[in-house]
Amino acid sequence: MSLAAVKIRIMPDAPDVDLGEIETKAKKIITNKEGKVASIEQEPVAFGLKAIIITLSIDENFEQDPLLDAIRKIGKVSSAEIIDFRRIGF
């Protein structure tokens, strides 16, 4: 089983959204899908809007769509997409 390092960008739907709540829910979803969160960062986008960047490790053969769909269903989330995917194990 090989692992992958994956970065996911989560965009909230407004600048005044509680990013901590989104981070907590996304972390729970990732853990339930057998992923391990390595880091969570906030990245300024524009006009006070910040994206959440989550770096995680997970089996490289994980199903991306169910994970991203679950994150997109978090309240106040506009979008979620994988921005980096790298194999880290052999």
N, C-alpha and C positions, 0 to 999 in steps of 0.2 A: 504494500500500500504506500503510495507516494502522497506527500502533502503538498498543498499549494498555499502561498501567501496571497491573500486577496485584499484589495482595497475597494471599499464601497463608499460612494458619495451619496449622502442623503440630503435632499434639499427640502427645507421647511416651506410652507406656503405663505409665510409672512415674517418680517423681521422681529416681531415681538413674541414669537412662539417660545415656549419653555423648552430649550434644547436639551436640558438635563432629563426631562421626561422622555423625550424621543430616544436619547442615548440609552436610558435604562431599558426601555421596551425593546429596542433593537438588539441590545446585548442579550436579553432573555431569549429572543427569537433565534439568534445565532447559536447560543448555547444549546437550545432545544434541537437544533439541526446538527448537533455534534461538532460545532466549530468552537474555536478558542480565540477569544478577543485578545489581541496583543496591545493595541493602543486605540485611543479615541481622541481625535483632534477637532477643533473648530477652525474653519478656514473662511476668512472674510471674502464675500463675493462682490456685493455692491449695495450702496444705499442702506447700510446697516444689516443687510441680510448675510447670514453665515451658514455655510454648509458644514455638515458633520462628516468627517472622514474616519471610517472605522477600518483598521487593519486587523485581519484575522488569519488563522491557519485552519485548514479544513482539508479533508480528503480531496485530492484533485479531481475525482470523478463525481463530486457532489452535483446535485441538480440545481442549477442557478435560478431557474424561473420560480420554483416554489419559495425559495429563500427571499428573492427580491419582491415577489408578490406579497409575502407576509409583511415585509418591512414597509412596502407602499401602503398597506392598509392601516398603518399606525396613524392615529388622528393628527392632523396638521402637517402631514408629509405630502409634498408636491411630487417628488420623484425619488427614485433610488436606482443607481446604476453601478456596475462594476467598472472601475477606472484603471485597475491594474490586476494582473493575474500572473503569478510566477511559481514555477515548480520549485519546491525547496527540499524534497526528499527523494530517495531512490528506492 
